Amino acid sequence: MLKCDSRLIEQGDTFIAIKGELDDGHNYINEAINKGAAKIIAEYGDYEVETEIVLSTKKYLEEYLSNNLPNIK
């Protein structure tokens, strides 16, 4: 499961590091890995688990949600 809150990571989840106005999810990548994240989606870095580096994690999340949530009308 894709999660952006490291406190909610469970074994096998994917952690996406979102940069916010007050905090940066990249600061929590190691915590996510220690809690069992199997994959990291980030804008920079090299980590001990599978890692996907993207230009913008916010844009990645927007595209992921638009492709994986049912259309609500």
Long-range contacts (C-beta under 8 A, 24 or more apart in sequence): 2-41, 2-61, 2-64, 3-32, 4-61, 6-31, 6-32, 6-35, 6-37, 9-35, 9-36, 9-37, 10-35, 10-36, 11-35, 11-36, 11-38, 12-36, 12-38, 13-37, 13-38, 14-38, 14-39, 14-40, 14-41, 15-39, 15-40, 15-41, 16-40, 16-41, 16-42, 16-57, 16-60, 16-61, 17-41, 17-42, 17-43, 17-57, 18-57, 18-58, 18-61, 19-43, 19-57, 19-58, 25-57
